[in-house]
Amino acid sequence: MGEPRRGEGGGRRWRAVAAGVVVLALAGYLVVQYVSTQFGPPRCVVRAQGDGERYELEPEMARNAAAIGAVGSARGLPERAVTIALATAMQESSLRNIDHGDRDSLGLFQQRPSQGWGTPEQIMDPVYAAGKFYEGLVEVPGYTDLPLTVAAQEVQRSGFPDAYAKHEPQAALLTAALTGREAASLTCTGLGTPPAGDPERVRAKLRHEFGADLLAGAEVSGGRSAPGDGDLVIPVPGGGSSPAEGDAASGRAPDPERRGWELAHWSLANASELGIARIAYGGRVWESERSGDGWRTARGTAADEGVRLTLVREPAAS
């Protein structure tokens, strides 16, 4: 055998070193990604299926968006109405329930008490504010067929009417999640340890946003020690009002599974406020302690069992 050419051994060593550096860099990147997702700043992300389009928002924004979606659902409005409402609130308040604005403007939609929108206390309630917006929207002839900017402006009478249009792609993406059309498309990470959950508080917020009939048959029994032991189950009826049913005139039947994902995503958007540690529905599960994993496949979470919430327990007495 001939002698190695000069520099050949050194070249191999450098290639090995370079390969090692690449592997270490990749491992470091994955670790950083995991840590930043699992333990980084709280955030929620909605993703479109397939094309990778995404919209990132803070948990507060997700909660307010979920309230807007729930009010549209309670009123049996079509998906387009929710998209118009979300895009409007994105422009007016960045989906934050702010107590200030131009002149006496307040809240998610920057409604003005002096212009007859309601009292300051009413306007600062996202459910009331969204309801007032929808009341104005449904009075606009053919609003579902109008450009979003035109429909929103008919309600808002803004000094900058063209500004609503830029929010339409993100609003449509968020609407698809909050109306349940895109399953498991909303996830939240970095929420930390939620406060102890109270079943009555969860029920009260569901009733306030979706309406009093939603929780017929919901029960809580036993303690709150583990999944399946004293969970709060939100029933998913075969009927009911939902943006999914806004196309009823077309002859399409209501979709209970879509209604379930609407409620599952609502629960996730409210998890950090209501002390929800685990959400299970339709063969998927989300857990606050593993939020970086998103919605994981899980057995025993059939859609016909409803949306099952496991609440954070009160600390054990010492």
PLY file of the C-alpha trace (Angstrom):
ply
format ascii 1.0
element vertex 318
property float x
property float y
property float z
element edge 317
property int vertex1
property int vertex2
end_header
0.00 0.00 0.00
1.20 3.49 -0.80
1.85 6.16 1.79
-1.00 8.65 2.45
-0.66 11.78 0.48
0.67 14.73 2.43
-2.16 16.52 4.21
-4.70 13.72 3.67
-4.77 12.69 7.35
-5.05 16.29 8.46
-7.92 16.86 6.03
-9.82 13.94 7.47
-9.33 15.24 10.97
-10.59 18.69 10.00
-13.64 17.17 8.31
-14.36 15.16 11.45
-13.97 18.27 13.59
-16.24 20.26 11.29
-18.88 17.53 11.36
-18.70 17.49 15.15
-19.14 21.24 15.28
-22.22 21.01 13.05
-23.74 18.30 15.24
-23.08 20.30 18.41
-24.52 23.44 16.84
-27.65 21.55 15.81
-28.02 20.03 19.26
-27.59 23.47 20.83
-30.21 24.94 18.53
-32.70 22.20 19.42
-32.07 22.71 23.13
-32.57 26.47 22.81
-35.75 25.92 20.82
-37.12 23.55 23.45
-36.22 25.79 26.36
-37.55 28.94 24.69
-40.79 27.17 23.80
-41.36 25.35 27.06
-40.08 27.98 29.46
-39.90 31.18 27.38
-42.31 34.12 27.42
-46.00 33.15 27.36
-47.37 33.06 23.85
-50.06 31.46 21.73
-49.68 30.45 18.11
-52.31 29.58 15.54
-51.18 27.66 12.47
-52.85 26.86 9.18
-52.90 23.22 8.22
-50.48 22.35 5.48
-49.01 25.65 4.30
-47.32 26.61 7.58
-48.91 30.07 7.78
-48.94 31.22 11.42
-49.99 34.04 13.69
-48.47 34.60 17.12
-50.18 36.48 19.93
-50.00 36.98 23.68
-52.29 34.98 26.00
-54.30 38.11 26.84
-54.93 38.67 23.15
-55.93 35.03 22.69
-58.43 35.27 25.58
-60.05 38.36 24.07
-60.14 36.78 20.62
-61.77 33.68 22.11
-64.44 35.86 23.73
-65.18 37.54 20.39
-65.45 34.13 18.75
-67.68 32.76 21.52
-70.12 35.68 21.25
-70.36 35.14 17.51
-71.02 31.46 18.17
-73.72 32.20 20.74
-75.48 34.39 18.17
-75.25 31.74 15.45
-73.28 34.04 13.16
-71.25 32.83 10.17
-67.49 32.57 10.19
-67.16 35.73 8.11
-68.72 37.77 10.91
-66.10 36.52 13.38
-63.29 37.34 10.94
-64.59 40.90 10.48
-64.92 41.36 14.25
-61.42 40.02 14.98
-59.78 42.15 12.27
-61.57 45.21 13.63
-60.40 44.56 17.20
-56.86 43.88 15.96
-56.77 47.34 14.43
-58.58 49.21 17.18
-56.88 47.74 20.25
-54.43 45.00 19.17
-56.89 42.62 20.89
-56.21 44.23 24.28
-59.04 45.44 26.47
-57.59 48.92 26.99
-59.21 51.57 29.19
-58.16 54.54 27.05
-58.16 55.77 23.47
-59.05 58.68 21.24
-61.31 61.02 23.24
-63.55 58.67 25.28
-62.91 55.50 23.23
-62.58 52.32 25.28
-62.12 48.58 25.05
-61.49 46.06 22.32
-63.40 47.98 19.65
-62.68 51.47 20.96
-66.35 52.20 21.40
-67.35 55.61 22.79
-69.86 56.03 25.63
-70.66 59.50 24.32
-71.78 57.98 21.01
-74.28 55.61 22.58
-72.24 52.41 22.68
-72.91 51.89 26.40
-71.49 52.83 29.76
-67.72 52.60 30.32
-68.28 49.55 32.52
-70.29 47.82 29.81
-67.83 48.60 27.04
-64.94 47.22 29.11
-66.69 43.83 29.17
-65.42 42.01 26.04
-68.67 40.06 25.74
-70.79 43.22 25.75
-68.41 45.03 23.39
-68.36 42.15 20.91
-72.13 41.87 21.10
-72.58 45.54 20.27
-70.22 45.22 17.32
-72.12 42.21 15.98
-75.44 44.04 16.45
-74.18 46.77 14.16
-72.63 44.34 11.69
-75.75 42.27 11.05
-77.60 45.47 10.17
-75.23 46.03 7.22
-76.94 44.62 4.10
-74.95 41.80 2.55
-72.04 42.21 4.97
-70.75 38.69 4.35
-70.15 39.55 0.69
-68.61 42.98 1.25
-64.86 43.66 1.46
-63.85 43.43 5.10
-62.85 47.08 5.25
-66.24 48.20 3.96
-68.19 45.99 6.39
-66.11 47.05 9.39
-66.31 50.72 8.48
-70.10 50.59 8.30
-70.07 49.73 12.00
-67.06 51.67 13.26
-67.07 54.91 11.24
-63.32 55.12 11.67
-61.15 57.97 10.50
-58.80 55.36 8.97
-61.15 52.87 7.26
-58.53 51.22 5.06
-56.50 50.07 8.08
-58.75 47.08 8.79
-57.80 45.25 5.61
-54.21 44.49 6.64
-55.44 42.30 9.50
-57.69 40.08 7.42
-55.23 37.17 6.82
-54.40 36.83 10.53
-58.04 37.28 11.53
-59.14 34.55 9.11
-56.46 32.21 10.45
-57.54 32.83 14.02
-61.20 32.45 13.11
-60.57 29.01 11.63
-59.17 27.89 14.99
-61.71 29.59 17.26
-64.70 28.28 15.28
-63.25 24.77 15.35
-62.83 24.44 11.59
-59.11 23.73 11.98
-58.61 21.12 14.69
-55.66 21.41 17.09
-54.47 24.55 15.29
-54.13 26.81 18.35
-51.53 26.12 21.02
-50.10 28.11 23.92
-46.70 27.71 25.59
-44.71 29.16 28.45
-47.78 29.77 30.59
-46.00 28.76 33.77
-48.00 27.21 36.59
-51.63 28.31 36.30
-53.50 29.31 39.46
-55.71 26.79 41.21
-58.79 26.16 39.11
-62.37 26.62 40.27
-65.05 24.66 38.36
-67.67 27.30 39.12
-65.46 30.03 37.68
-64.98 28.00 34.49
-68.72 27.40 34.23
-69.50 31.07 34.83
-67.18 32.25 32.07
-68.50 29.66 29.63
-72.06 30.78 30.32
-71.13 34.45 30.04
-69.43 34.05 26.68
-71.34 31.18 25.01
-74.73 31.49 26.67
-76.62 29.82 29.50
-77.59 26.67 27.59
-74.06 25.51 26.88
-73.43 23.56 30.08
-76.57 21.46 30.27
-75.35 18.13 31.59
-71.85 19.23 32.61
-70.79 17.63 35.87
-67.86 17.65 38.29
-67.45 14.88 40.82
-64.77 13.82 43.28
-61.52 15.71 43.66
-59.09 17.24 41.19
-56.13 14.98 41.69
-55.54 13.45 38.29
-56.98 13.26 34.77
-60.27 11.43 34.97
-60.77 12.14 38.68
-63.18 15.03 39.05
-62.55 16.55 35.63
-64.91 19.18 34.29
-66.50 17.89 31.10
-67.99 20.32 28.60
-70.61 18.38 26.62
-70.49 18.60 22.85
-74.08 18.36 21.63
-75.08 17.06 18.26
-76.72 20.41 17.57
-76.44 23.82 19.17
-75.49 27.16 17.69
-72.03 27.65 16.29
-70.37 29.63 13.52
-69.96 26.21 11.94
-73.71 26.24 11.47
-73.89 29.68 9.89
-74.16 27.89 6.55
-77.29 26.01 7.59
-79.13 27.50 4.63
-76.83 25.51 2.36
-78.21 22.27 3.78
-75.03 21.19 5.57
-75.60 19.50 8.91
-74.00 20.85 12.10
-70.61 19.33 12.89
-70.31 18.28 16.56
-66.57 17.63 16.23
-66.03 21.17 15.02
-68.05 22.43 17.98
-65.76 20.40 20.24
-62.61 21.98 18.85
-64.21 25.39 19.22
-64.62 24.67 22.94
-61.19 23.04 23.26
-59.46 26.07 21.74
-61.52 28.41 23.92
-60.37 26.44 26.96
-56.75 26.69 25.88
-56.98 30.44 25.32
-58.31 30.75 28.89
-56.06 28.14 30.51
-53.69 30.54 32.28
-56.54 32.58 33.75
-58.86 29.73 34.76
-56.28 27.29 36.13
-56.70 24.65 33.41
-53.82 22.17 33.51
-55.00 19.69 30.89
-57.43 19.67 27.96
-58.45 16.46 26.22
-60.64 16.12 23.16
-60.90 14.16 19.95
-57.88 11.92 20.46
-55.61 14.85 21.43
-54.40 16.29 24.71
-52.71 19.54 25.73
-50.98 19.88 29.11
-49.52 23.01 30.67
-46.50 21.07 31.94
-45.78 19.86 28.41
-47.08 22.85 26.50
-44.05 22.84 24.20
-45.34 19.58 22.72
-48.59 21.20 21.62
-51.57 18.90 21.07
-50.37 15.31 21.51
-52.11 12.15 20.40
-53.73 10.44 23.37
-55.98 7.45 23.91
-59.26 7.65 25.76
-60.15 11.15 24.55
-62.94 10.38 22.11
-64.89 13.29 20.69
-68.23 11.92 21.90
-67.04 12.18 25.51
-66.94 15.98 25.34
-64.10 18.36 26.10
-62.48 17.21 29.35
-60.69 19.81 31.47
-58.41 18.96 34.38
-58.04 21.90 36.73
-55.03 22.81 38.84
-55.51 21.62 42.42
-55.35 23.76 45.49
-52.03 23.29 47.32
-52.24 20.58 49.95
-52.61 21.88 53.49
-49.39 21.51 55.50
0 1
1 2
2 3
3 4
4 5
5 6
6 7
7 8
8 9
9 10
10 11
11 12
12 13
13 14
14 15
15 16
16 17
17 18
18 19
19 20
20 21
21 22
22 23
23 24
24 25
25 26
26 27
27 28
28 29
29 30
30 31
31 32
32 33
33 34
34 35
35 36
36 37
37 38
38 39
39 40
40 41
41 42
42 43
43 44
44 45
45 46
46 47
47 48
48 49
49 50
50 51
51 52
52 53
53 54
54 55
55 56
56 57
57 58
58 59
59 60
60 61
61 62
62 63
63 64
64 65
65 66
66 67
67 68
68 69
69 70
70 71
71 72
72 73
73 74
74 75
75 76
76 77
77 78
78 79
79 80
80 81
81 82
82 83
83 84
84 85
85 86
86 87
87 88
88 89
89 90
90 91
91 92
92 93
93 94
94 95
95 96
96 97
97 98
98 99
99 100
100 101
101 102
102 103
103 104
104 105
105 106
106 107
107 108
108 109
109 110
110 111
111 112
112 113
113 114
114 115
115 116
116 117
117 118
118 119
119 120
120 121
121 122
122 123
123 124
124 125
125 126
126 127
127 128
128 129
129 130
130 131
131 132
132 133
133 134
134 135
135 136
136 137
137 138
138 139
139 140
140 141
141 142
142 143
143 144
144 145
145 146
146 147
147 148
148 149
149 150
150 151
151 152
152 153
153 154
154 155
155 156
156 157
157 158
158 159
159 160
160 161
161 162
162 163
163 164
164 165
165 166
166 167
167 168
168 169
169 170
170 171
171 172
172 173
173 174
174 175
175 176
176 177
177 178
178 179
179 180
180 181
181 182
182 183
183 184
184 185
185 186
186 187
187 188
188 189
189 190
190 191
191 192
192 193
193 194
194 195
195 196
196 197
197 198
198 199
199 200
200 201
201 202
202 203
203 204
204 205
205 206
206 207
207 208
208 209
209 210
210 211
211 212
212 213
213 214
214 215
215 216
216 217
217 218
218 219
219 220
220 221
221 222
222 223
223 224
224 225
225 226
226 227
227 228
228 229
229 230
230 231
231 232
232 233
233 234
234 235
235 236
236 237
237 238
238 239
239 240
240 241
241 242
242 243
243 244
244 245
245 246
246 247
247 248
248 249
249 250
250 251
251 252
252 253
253 254
254 255
255 256
256 257
257 258
258 259
259 260
260 261
261 262
262 263
263 264
264 265
265 266
266 267
267 268
268 269
269 270
270 271
271 272
272 273
273 274
274 275
275 276
276 277
277 278
278 279
279 280
280 281
281 282
282 283
283 284
284 285
285 286
286 287
287 288
288 289
289 290
290 291
291 292
292 293
293 294
294 295
295 296
296 297
297 298
298 299
299 300
300 301
301 302
302 303
303 304
304 305
305 306
306 307
307 308
308 309
309 310
310 311
311 312
312 313
313 314
314 315
315 316
316 317
